């Protein structure tokens, strides 16, 4: 396969990989949106359960005050009836004390019962509002799940189609080149094939680093696919503007020895990144 053909493939592959990466990111983010909705529904349920427990406790307290009120009322009425048959001063005084004590308990329990009835009514109203809101959120969550399943199915279809395009374009290309190229696309957000511009100071248009003239001359020849030693982008030569003079003087260029150390460092970095990727996976 000619270098020109490889570049054509890479440019087309660049778009395909960008679509693939975008779809994968969207499919990864969709469950996160659903997760936040599920978390909201879970909190609403827990809040409703807590409020229900508070309601049950208040209702129990209300019944206790009601029973205490009825007992105190009954004791007072019994003592008042006994007063009709009391014959001695001592009996009258004792009954008066019983009536007063029962009346105090009756009044106290009546007040507490009234307050507790208000609290129970308020809690019941709050619970109804919470239940309505919770039911609404649960309904929306159910509907959202359906829509998400549909959306995911559509994206899977698109991803399958993009994957087929990727396989078609990578067929016959060097696997190591493809591996590095996809990493570049992910890092550079869709920009993997970039131009080299400049005369005496040829510059990579991705990282804007100045390249050795002889190296830039090799890129201009287009005999092989070369990568930027600084950012790893795939490089091609772009003709200068009409106002610019083409200048690639082999005599001034020297050799590519200056790039050897950089190349070694990049290989080490790539090996470390591969190890880290595997470890994270």
Helices and strands as residue ranges (DSSP letters): H 3-83, H 89-170, H 175-188, E 193-197, E 203-204, H 213-221, E 226-227, E 234-237, H 250-253, H 258-280
